[in-house]
Every structure is written in structure tokens, then in C-alpha cells.
Amino acid sequence: MIKGNKDTQSFLSQPPRILDIQQVIEDYAWHMFDQIRHLSKGRNDYRGIERSDLVFEVNTNRLTIEHLDPEFIQWGNVSTKPYTLFRTFFKNDTDREQAYSFKAERATESVCLVFREQGFDMGAEAELTLNTPCEILEFKAGFKYQIHVNKGQEQAQVESLIWGVDSAIVVPAKYETVAELKIEERVYKGNFTVMSRLTGNVCVVLRRSRNNEIIMPFTANVVEIFNEMKNQNSAVVDRGQIISIQKSWVMIRSSGRCTFQFASNQTVTLSERPLLR
């Protein structure tokens, strides 16, 4: 069985730049509350509230996230090598040819490893969906049409693929035949870039943690949230070319590296040699 080797081990070289959308929303909610309480002539006890006194309930049900088609660059087949899944020997010590049944079934693992160098999360959950390259899908190696990264910065997806043979082997008299079930092990590597766009509204309720009292509910558009935090020079959203605003969309650029390791091209090879007398 083929398993992940050094080609599909962790390629983490430096900490990734990951933007937490929920953190941006909470920062915005705190900023708005801080402004309102100092302008308002309302309850004085709100003036002494610290951020650590609050719980932020964030509802993103009205927020739409779309992932555009990824672009794969520096992409290609870095290695192809033969691999023997099964080998058996048939000895015919008689004076006439004999037929034998060659039946075998073995499994290989098709492994996809994705590492995000930059991107975004929604709280504890990652947000990244990649369409599997057509070149990989054509091998029918068990990969799904989409790759979902739903936690962490690095994620492996493994699919099992079954290979089998059921045929008759004819061995001449006084000969030995070696039958082998072989495949090719391929490794593809490359970099990817994918744009994701966010639109819609976010609802946030600020509660006092000690008694669950509602301090302030509000709803804001995600574009308004990011524009305001950029105007405040928030270090959280100061991400260079990761974030841009296009009309009613917040555009976020994700990038990273990926590796596909899988088996292809099953063959059966036969070799004969006379038995030693």
C-alpha cells in the first residue's frame, strides 16, 4: 500500500498570514461601542466597561462567501516511478503446460496536501475551497472535484483506491512464471492563488459576561466593517495585497502550496524462466 512519504510530509517553512474575519468583526463592534458610549449621555455604568467584560455573539448567516476558480502556477509532475503492488510465482513441474488463476486486490492511497501561506479563517474554522486541477481529475485517482480546507493551516485529504486483477496465467512445462501487478506512482506539486469574496450583513450582540445582559446589538455590512477598520489603521486588516474592496464585495486573496500523490496506470507483467533441474 502506498502511503504518504517525504513528498507529502509537512512543508511548513514559516508561519502563515491568516486573517480571522470574526476577530475583525469583534474589533469593529468594540470600536463602535466605544464611540457610542462616549458620545451618549445615557447610562454611566457603560463608560467603565472594558473589552474583557464583554462576550461577542457574532451571527454570519446573512454573510455570503464565494470562492473563485483557483490559479495554479509553477505546477507540474515532479516524479513518476514504478511500484509493485503484488508479486506471485507459478511453478509448473509437469511435462505439459498448466493454467493458473492470477487473482489479487490491493489498495493505494491518493493523498492531497494543502498548505495555506495566506488566507482567512472564520473563528476556529478555516475558509478555503479549491477546485481540483483538471489534469489530476483525468487520472481518476479518487480525488473529489473540490478540496475543502476546514481547519488549521495545513490539511491532508486521503482517498483509498482499489486495484485488482483476475486472469489466467498459462505456464509452459518445466517453467516458472513470475506475475506482478504494477502501478505508477506520481507526484504533482505547485502553488495556488484563489480569490474569495464576501458580501452581506453581519449581526453582533454585545453581552456583559458576568450576567449575560445585552449591552448593544447592531447590524453592519461587511464592506462597511472592513472600510472602517482600514480607516482606523487596524493591524488586523493591514494585510497588504491580501484584502481589497470592490463595490459591494470584500475581496480576500489566499495562496499556498499543494501536493498530489497518487497511483495510476495499472499493468500486469509476466516473466518466464526454466526450472532448475
Summary of the structure (lengths in Angstrom):
residues: 277
radius of gyration: 29.2
end to end distance: 36.2
largest distance: 108.5
contacts: 792
relative contact order: 0.27
helix: 16%
strand: 58%
